[in-house]
Amino acid sequence: MRIYRTLIIALIGLLFINCGGAPNAAPTASPTDVLNAYVEASDRKDTAAVKQTFSKGTLKMYEDAAQKRQVSIDVVIKDQFDLASSAGLKSKIQPGKETIDGDTATVEAKDGQTGETEKIPFVKEDGAWKLAFDKFMESLMDRMRQEMNLPAPNPSSSGDSNKPAGNK
């Protein structure tokens, strides 16, 4: 659970980001290389390089959140750097086993302090691996709902179906 907290701290600020860009690592870079590039860029507080590691879905997620905050993406990234620096990403996240299945992949990220492991998802876009934090956040929210015994959201509902089941 501690690796969740570390990654959540790093991702909370990034939830509000979106900007397109070329991949930070070479198009032939592995998912592990991209994760390392993200961690290093975060530690350097390199906004442009961080954005370049993100998938289109992740960028869209952050763009939506940035618009809600009515701030620029770069401001949100800089806020995230402050949160992430307190978490010490580079010293905490240790990439492990990489699994590639077509145009998706995962890299096991181990928390260097607790030893807990989390799978970080990636997608291949335009021939380059990109961090899919949008998929990570969806998975994390699903797990949290399950742990709290909450129902999964119904994507086909219009938002007004919050009536308790079984009422007559």
Buried (B, 14 or more C-beta within 10 A) or exposed (E): EEBBEBBBBBBBBBBBBBBEEEBBBEEEBBBBBBBBBBBBBBBEBBBEBBBBBBBBBBBEBBBEBBEEEEBEBBBBBBBBBEBBBEBEBBEBBBBBEBEBEEEBBBBBBBBBEEEBEBBBBBBBBEEBBBBBBBBBBBBBEEEEEEEEEEEEEEEEEEEEEEEEEEEE
